[in-house]
């Protein structure tokens, strides 16, 4: 999997490596490495990676003093993009739940800023 993620740039492999750095008991959790791999896949329109990255950024993931501080606007942007990409798929429900939870917590200003950011990123992703 690491080979496919690194050498071939396979988005699904990058997503799975990102999850390993968050969830695998055999590896030490490393939210920064997880974010790196998830971001690579998210920029290739991998909706599951976009959703997990969005949730990670929205809520943050700290281990002691290290990790990812909450970045609600960017997190909400990725969650929104992910949800748009799931309409009619099996991922629509779980990604929709993540988006709904984040929307309930976000301020109106954060929601507006996230929508503006999503509009800009959507245009860039269309060219990939």
C-alpha positions as CSV (number, residue, x, y, z in Angstrom):
1,X,0.0,0.0,0.0
2,X,2.8,2.4,0.9
3,X,4.4,1.6,-2.5
4,X,1.2,2.5,-4.4
5,X,0.6,5.6,-2.4
6,X,4.2,6.9,-2.8
7,X,5.4,5.8,-6.2
8,X,2.1,5.7,-8.1
9,X,0.2,8.4,-6.3
10,X,-2.8,6.2,-6.0
11,X,-5.5,8.2,-4.2
12,X,-7.1,5.2,-2.6
13,X,-3.8,4.0,-1.3
14,X,-3.0,7.5,0.0
15,X,-6.3,7.6,1.8
16,X,-5.7,4.3,3.4
17,X,-2.2,5.3,4.5
18,X,-3.7,8.4,6.0
19,X,-6.1,6.3,8.0
20,X,-3.3,4.0,9.2
21,X,-1.6,7.0,10.8
22,X,-4.9,7.8,12.7
23,X,-6.3,4.4,13.6
24,X,-3.8,1.6,13.4
25,X,-2.9,0.2,16.8
26,X,0.5,-1.1,15.5
27,X,1.6,2.3,14.3
28,X,2.1,5.3,16.6
29,X,-0.7,7.8,15.9
30,X,0.6,10.7,13.9
31,X,-2.1,13.2,12.9
32,X,0.3,15.4,10.9
33,X,1.4,12.5,8.7
34,X,-2.3,11.4,8.4
35,X,-3.2,14.9,7.3
36,X,-0.5,14.9,4.7
37,X,-1.6,11.6,3.1
38,X,-5.3,12.5,3.3
39,X,-4.6,15.9,1.7
40,X,-2.9,14.2,-1.2
41,X,-5.9,12.0,-1.9
42,X,-8.4,14.8,-1.2
43,X,-6.8,16.9,-3.9
44,X,-7.4,14.0,-6.3
45,X,-11.2,14.2,-5.5
46,X,-11.2,11.1,-3.2
47,X,-14.4,11.9,-1.3
48,X,-13.7,9.7,1.7
49,X,-10.3,11.3,2.1
50,X,-11.9,14.8,1.8
51,X,-14.4,13.8,4.5
52,X,-11.9,12.4,7.0
53,X,-9.5,15.3,6.3
54,X,-12.4,17.7,6.8
55,X,-13.4,16.1,10.1
56,X,-9.8,16.0,11.2
57,X,-9.3,19.7,10.5
58,X,-12.7,20.8,11.8
59,X,-12.3,19.1,15.2
60,X,-8.5,19.1,15.4
61,X,-6.5,16.1,16.7
62,X,-4.0,16.8,19.5
63,X,-1.7,14.3,21.2
64,X,-0.3,16.3,24.1
65,X,1.0,19.5,22.6
66,X,1.5,18.1,19.1
67,X,-1.0,17.5,16.4
68,X,-3.5,19.5,14.5
69,X,-5.3,22.4,16.0
70,X,-8.9,22.9,14.9
71,X,-9.2,24.7,11.6
72,X,-13.0,24.9,11.3
73,X,-13.2,26.8,8.0
74,X,-10.9,24.5,6.1
75,X,-12.4,21.5,7.7
76,X,-15.9,22.6,6.8
77,X,-14.8,23.3,3.2
78,X,-13.5,19.7,2.8
79,X,-16.6,18.2,4.4
80,X,-18.8,20.2,2.0
81,X,-16.8,19.2,-1.1
82,X,-16.9,15.6,0.0
83,X,-20.6,15.6,0.5
84,X,-21.2,17.1,-2.9
85,X,-19.2,14.2,-4.4
86,X,-21.3,11.5,-2.7
87,X,-24.8,12.2,-3.9
88,X,-26.4,8.9,-4.6
89,X,-23.5,6.8,-3.3
90,X,-23.1,4.6,-0.3
91,X,-20.9,7.3,1.3
92,X,-23.6,9.9,1.3
93,X,-25.0,9.0,4.8
94,X,-21.8,8.9,6.9
95,X,-20.3,12.0,5.1
96,X,-23.6,13.8,5.5
97,X,-23.6,13.1,9.2
98,X,-20.1,14.5,9.6
99,X,-21.1,17.6,7.6
100,X,-24.3,18.1,9.6
101,X,-22.4,17.9,13.0
102,X,-19.9,20.4,11.8
103,X,-22.5,22.8,10.4
104,X,-24.4,22.8,13.8
105,X,-21.2,23.8,15.6
106,X,-19.8,26.3,13.0
107,X,-20.6,30.0,13.2
108,X,-22.4,31.7,10.3
109,X,-19.1,33.4,9.5
110,X,-17.3,30.1,9.4
111,X,-20.0,28.6,7.2
112,X,-19.8,31.5,4.7
113,X,-16.0,31.5,4.6
114,X,-16.0,27.7,4.1
115,X,-18.5,28.0,1.2
116,X,-16.3,30.7,-0.5
117,X,-13.2,28.5,-0.1
118,X,-15.1,25.5,-1.5
119,X,-16.1,27.6,-4.5
120,X,-12.4,28.3,-5.2
121,X,-11.1,24.8,-4.6
122,X,-14.0,23.3,-6.6
123,X,-12.7,25.1,-9.7
124,X,-9.1,23.8,-9.1
125,X,-10.3,20.2,-8.5
126,X,-12.3,20.2,-11.8
127,X,-9.0,20.6,-13.7
128,X,-7.3,17.6,-12.0
